[in-house]
Amino acid sequence: MNLTSGDNPSSMRNPQGLPVLLVEPDSESRSQLIQVLMKDGYRIDIAETQAQMLDRDNWSDYFLIILEHDLPDGRIDELLPLLKQRAPHAELLVVTSQHRIENMIIAFRNGIADYFVKPIDPDLFRASLKRILQNRTVSSELRQTQAQLKAIVDTAIEAVITINRKGLIQSFNPAAEKMFGYQAQEIIDQNVSLLTSLPTRKHHDEYIAHYLETGESEIVGARRELQACRRDGTTFPIELSVTDIPQFGIFAGIIADISERKQAEQQQNELSRAIAVAGQQERRNLANILHDHLQQVLVGVRIHLDIAKNDTKDEDIKQTLIRADELLNQGLEITRSLTAELNPVVLHEEGLATALEWLAHNMKERYKLDVTLDLDRRANPQSETTKIVLYECIRELLFNVVKHSQTDQAHVSLKHLPNQDIEVTVSDQGIGFDTDQLDHQLSDASGIGLSNVEFRLSLIKGKFWLESQAGQGTTAHIIAYLNSDNISDLKGD
């Protein structure tokens, strides 16, 4: 029977048939030990000398080797290391007729499982065998579990890496080898910072030390997206999940290469930006049609109405023409307003601050919303895209005030921050709302409807958040780059 790490531990819970090598030159002691072993069902091989003991090639079979301390042709201090080498999976038990402390020390230093002085107490000896068998069963189960875990880790799609408390790599599965380009044998005991991007590499050990000292970390116990570094120096995006396993003094990291996902996200973003650019271009084209064509046609009609009014002598016809002229004038005003909303010329020619002044005036005229302004004219984006996005977001937020806040007053602030960012706030003192319900409201067609704002700002990588409490109004915050060129400028005729 082969009792290597691959043994089924269930077969070791019962000693029945387990092979034991008994090396005992004294016939009386040998008979006593054989009687105990056979009673418990062990299978016994016997040797009386060192030469007989060593004359075999089935060392891997033995569960236990019982060795007399004083053999006629061998010394215990030489035999124990030799037996450990030849039968690394066997437990060693020493018996002796001499009660010497130094002999016990030598034996235990060589890793024996127990030490008995003759005459041997059968009950104590049997209890020792039971303890050895139990320990062996636990060890075998642990080895089997470790083998199973290793098989799982080795076949995992994700890279799995473990490091110790000093940040040194302890294990590196095949997926990690493929991902990073290192072989396990060359990266084991190297600092894991080799796998991080340069900005992170400088401070990686500090992060570990800070976590061990304070228990605070943005990575341990969380899932983060980071930049990793391959052996050839190229960087790539990863998703990292780190677990602290303090009982073993290690951190375990599961790593997924998200390059394809990031490429897909980038393509999606580029598509969204292209759609936004095309949409804005259509708005400007429509504004140009209204301005250059429809308005001109309407102005021409108005001129002919004036001529007709002056030529007719019939009072009823003249009143009809006057009424038609009033309706035509309303149509002209509507087309001018639509033109301004679709493509505010003042935004492109005078800048964001001046466009907001026009917007405030328009909101007052059309929606009776009184908008106060605090405008820093230094906060004027150079990018046409950024100007348009910010203008449209502010307009959308003011529409929300009109629709939902139950107030007729709002405030818009435009500031130039020291770090070259732009800060926009749109606030009101209306009824407010519970921000915990924001996700529901964003997805509800009848709710606040801020998804358009978030989408537009995503095109210029702007930041957006809300502050609100029921009965205390709402403040919307926007942060954007002053000189953002995140997408191509929206050009028009």
Salt bridges, closest charged atoms under 4 A:
GLU24 OE1 - LYS118 NZ 3.04
ASP40 OD2 - ARG126 NE 3.06
GLU48 OE2 - ARG30 NH2 3.40
GLU68 OE1 - LYS118 NZ 2.60
ASP70 OD1 - HIS69 ND1 3.02
ASP77 OD2 - ARG75 NH2 2.65
GLU78 OE2 - ARG75 NH1 3.71
ASP114 OD2 - ARG131 NH2 3.16
GLU141 OE2 - ARG13 NH2 2.19
ASP154 OD2 - LYS150 NZ 2.69
GLU186 OE2 - ARG231 NH1 2.78
GLU206 OE1 - HIS203 ND1 3.47
GLU216 OE1 - HIS210 NE2 3.62
GLU218 OE1 - ARG224 NH1 3.41
GLU225 OE2 - ARG261 NH2 2.53
GLU225 OE1 - LYS262 NZ 2.67
GLU239 OE1 - ARG223 NE 3.54
GLU239 OE2 - ARG261 NH2 3.58
ASP244 OD1 - ARG165 NH1 2.66
ASP257 OD2 - ARG230 NH2 3.56
GLU265 OE2 - ARG261 NE 3.77
GLU265 OE1 - LYS262 NZ 3.42
ASP292 OD1 - HIS291 ND1 2.75
ASP306 OD1 - LYS309 NZ 3.38
ASP325 OD1 - ARG302 NE 3.24
ASP325 OD2 - LYS309 NZ 3.98
GLU326 OE1 - ARG323 NH1 3.20
GLU333 OE2 - ARG336 NH1 3.03
GLU341 OE2 - ARG366 NH1 1.96
GLU357 OE2 - ARG377 NH2 2.46
GLU365 OE2 - HIS361 NE2 3.10
ASP376 OD2 - ARG378 NH2 2.87
GLU384 OE1 - HIS348 ND1 2.62
GLU384 OE2 - LYS387 NZ 2.76
GLU392 OE2 - ARG283 NE 3.68
GLU392 OE1 - ARG456 NE 3.18
GLU396 OE1 - ARG456 NH1 3.98
ASP444 OD2 - HIS440 NE2 3.95
GLU467 OE1 - HIS477 NE2 3.37
